[in-house]
Amino acid sequence: QLDSAATDYGNALAFFQMHEDESSDSLLRSELNIAMVRANILLAQDRYIEANEAYDAILVRADENFELISAHATNNLGVLFLRLDDWEKASEFFTEAQERFDALGELYNSTICEFNLGVIEQRQDQLHEALARLRHVSETMAAQNAWGDFANTNNEISRVYRRMGSLEEAEIYLKLALETLDSELITQTVPVALYRTEIYLNAAYLYQLTERFDAALEFAKRCMDVATASGLQDQIAQSALIISEIYA
């Protein structure tokens, strides 16, 4: 329920901003955390201009006492420009964020940046480089029991193989992602809607490509249902396109 969440977090943020003169480090940290969640919601809803402004405001407010928050904002700016297909700017933000996380000893978050850099390599047709990077990410996520990210990474590996034309390998990694997603390894703390829609989309594309149209339609409709419930506009558009192409 991202629309309602964005409104509620916006109201909470406005309250803190009204009391900035009274702000202690503890209150500022709460304000920055709320601002980050709100910015992430805007990004998830593809409201890019508002999200960019929100992340920039966080970087202005966060000083050396809030390096971890600044690193997250930097990484998420990379995600924003990745979605806008600005590979160069996205790569710059991801590299800077990774350096910040490494300095803080944040292995998991550093690995998220590594994943994002692998996505850029995939989009730029540097497919062998992307495979090597993403396999390393998959191993690291498994070692940290980060199973949502493990599923998401294997889904991305599947996409790389699909772009290579290696459809059997693509399906192997897709099935690994689906099995992990539906296993008991996935806890309530994992942002399942985001991972689930991306994995369902990949399944729909792969099955459409291999002319298994019933399966493609099933996964596209699953993606549409989850994306609609969560307000994920890009995933709604992509799943609608697949459904329309199959019916045509």
C-alpha positions in Angstrom: 0.0 0.0 0.0 2.6 2.4 -1.1 0.3 5.4 -1.8 -1.0 5.4 1.8 2.6 4.8 3.2 4.0 7.7 1.2 1.3 10.0 2.6 1.9 8.8 6.2 5.7 9.1 6.0 5.3 12.5 4.4 3.1 13.7 7.3 5.7 12.4 9.8 8.5 14.1 7.9 6.7 17.4 7.9 6.3 17.1 11.7 10.0 16.7 12.2 10.8 19.6 9.8 8.5 21.9 11.8 10.7 21.2 14.9 14.1 21.3 13.3 15.3 24.1 15.7 14.7 21.6 18.6 16.4 18.8 16.8 18.9 16.6 18.6 21.1 13.9 16.9 18.5 11.3 18.0 15.7 13.3 16.4 17.7 14.1 13.3 18.4 10.4 12.9 14.7 9.6 13.1 13.9 12.4 10.6 16.6 11.1 8.2 15.3 7.5 8.5 11.7 8.6 7.8 12.9 10.7 4.8 14.8 7.7 3.4 11.7 5.4 3.6 9.6 8.1 1.9 12.2 8.6 -0.8 12.4 4.8 -1.4 8.6 4.7 -1.8 8.8 7.5 -4.4 11.5 5.6 -6.2 9.5 2.4 -6.1 6.5 4.3 -7.6 8.7 5.7 -10.4 8.2 9.3 -9.2 11.8 10.1 -10.2 11.9 13.9 -9.9 10.4 13.8 -6.4 12.7 10.9 -5.4 15.8 12.7 -6.6 14.9 15.8 -4.6 14.2 13.6 -1.6 17.6 11.9 -1.7 19.4 15.1 -2.4 17.7 16.6 0.7 18.9 13.7 2.8 22.5 14.1 1.7 22.3 17.8 2.6 21.0 17.1 6.1 23.2 14.1 6.8 26.7 15.0 8.1 29.7 12.9 9.1 27.7 11.5 12.0 25.3 9.8 9.6 27.6 8.2 7.0 25.5 5.0 6.7 22.4 7.0 5.8 24.4 9.0 3.3 25.8 5.8 1.8 22.2 4.4 1.4 21.0 7.7 -0.2 24.0 7.5 -2.6 23.2 3.9 -3.6 19.5 4.7 -4.2 20.4 7.7 -6.4 22.3 5.1 -8.4 19.1 3.0 -8.6 17.2 6.1 -9.8 19.6 6.8 -12.6 19.7 3.1 -13.5 16.0 3.2 -14.1 16.5 6.3 -16.3 19.0 4.4 -18.3 21.8 6.8 -17.4 24.5 4.1 -17.0 27.4 6.5 -16.4 25.8 8.4 -13.6 24.3 5.3 -12.0 27.7 3.6 -12.0 29.3 6.7 -10.4 26.8 6.6 -7.6 27.0 2.8 -7.0 30.8 3.0 -7.0 30.8 5.9 -4.5 28.2 4.1 -2.3 30.2 0.9 -2.4 33.3 2.7 -1.2 31.3 4.3 1.6 29.9 0.9 2.7 33.3 -0.7 2.6 34.8 2.0 4.8 32.0 1.3 7.3 32.5 -2.5 7.2 29.0 -3.0 5.7 29.5 -6.2 3.6 25.8 -6.7 2.8 25.2 -3.2 1.6 28.5 -3.2 -0.4 27.3 -6.4 -2.1 24.0 -4.7 -3.0 26.2 -2.1 -4.8 28.1 -4.9 -6.5 24.8 -6.4 -7.7 23.7 -3.0 -9.1 27.0 -2.7 -11.0 26.4 -6.1 -12.4 23.0 -5.0 -13.6 24.6 -2.1 -15.5 27.1 -4.5 -17.1 24.2 -6.6 -18.2 22.3 -3.6 -19.7 25.5 -2.5 -21.5 25.9 -6.0 -23.1 29.0 -6.7 -21.0 27.4 -10.1 -20.4 30.4 -12.2 -19.4 31.6 -9.5 -17.0 28.0 -9.3 -15.6 27.9 -13.1 -15.1 31.2 -13.2 -13.1 30.1 -10.3 -10.9 26.6 -11.6 -10.3 27.8 -15.2 -9.4 30.1 -13.6 -6.8 27.1 -11.6 -5.5 25.0 -14.8 -5.3 27.6 -16.7 -3.3 28.1 -13.7 -0.9 24.3 -13.4 -0.4 24.0 -17.1 0.4 26.8 -16.9 2.8 25.0 -14.1 4.7 21.6 -15.9 4.5 20.2 -13.0 2.5 17.8 -15.3 0.6 15.7 -12.6 -0.9 18.7 -11.0 -2.5 20.0 -14.5 -3.4 16.7 -15.1 -5.3 16.9 -11.7 -7.0 20.5 -12.2 -8.0 19.8 -15.6 -9.6 16.9 -14.0 -11.4 19.3 -11.4 -12.8 21.7 -14.2 -13.8 18.8 -15.8 -15.6 18.2 -12.6 -17.5 21.9 -12.5 -18.6 21.6 -16.0 -20.0 18.3 -15.1 -21.7 20.1 -12.2 -23.4 22.9 -14.5 -24.5 20.4 -16.8 -26.1 21.2 -19.6 -23.6 17.6 -20.3 -22.7 18.2 -23.6 -20.9 20.6 -22.0 -18.5 18.2 -19.0 -18.2 15.5 -21.4 -17.1 17.7 -23.2 -14.6 18.5 -19.9 -12.7 14.9 -18.7 -13.0 13.6 -21.9 -11.3 16.3 -21.5 -8.6 15.0 -17.9 -8.0 11.3 -19.1 -8.0 12.0 -22.0 -5.6 13.9 -19.7 -3.2 11.2 -17.1 -3.4 8.5 -19.6 -2.4 10.6 -21.4 0.3 10.6 -21.0 4.0 13.9 -19.1 3.7 12.0 -16.0 2.8 11.0 -14.1 6.0 8.7 -11.2 6.5 11.6 -8.8 6.6 12.3 -9.4 2.9 10.7 -6.9 0.5 8.9 -9.7 -1.3 6.7 -7.6 -3.6 9.8 -6.0 -5.4 11.6 -9.3 -5.8 8.4 -11.3 -6.7 7.4 -8.9 -9.5 10.8 -8.9 -11.1 11.1 -12.7 -11.0 7.5 -13.1 -12.4 8.4 -10.7 -15.2 11.5 -12.6 -16.1 9.4 -15.8 -16.1 6.8 -14.3 -18.4 9.4 -13.0 -20.8 11.2 -16.3 -20.9 8.1 -18.4 -21.4 6.8 -16.0 -24.1 10.2 -16.2 -25.9 10.0 -20.1 -25.8 6.3 -20.0 -27.0 4.9 -21.4 -23.8 2.1 -18.8 -23.8 -0.1 -20.2 -21.1 2.8 -20.1 -18.6 3.8 -16.7 -19.8 0.3 -15.4 -19.3 0.0 -16.9 -15.9 3.2 -15.2 -14.6 2.4 -11.9 -16.3 -1.0 -11.9 -14.5 0.7 -12.8 -11.2 3.1 -9.9 -11.7 0.2 -7.6 -12.5 -1.7 -8.6 -9.3 1.3 -8.1 -7.0 2.4 -4.9 -8.7 -1.1 -3.4 -8.7 -1.5 -4.1 -5.0 1.9 -2.5 -4.2 1.7 0.5 -6.6 4.7 -0.6 -8.6 4.1 1.3 -11.8 6.9 0.0 -14.0 6.1 -3.6 -13.3 2.4 -2.9 -14.0 3.3 -1.5 -17.4 5.6 -4.3 -18.3 3.2 -7.1 -17.3 0.4 -5.4 -19.2 2.5 -5.2 -22.3 3.2 -9.0 -22.1 -0.4 -9.8 -21.6 -1.5 -7.6 -24.5 1.1 -9.2 -26.8 0.0 -12.7 -25.9 -3.7 -12.0 -26.5 -2.8 -10.2 -29.8 
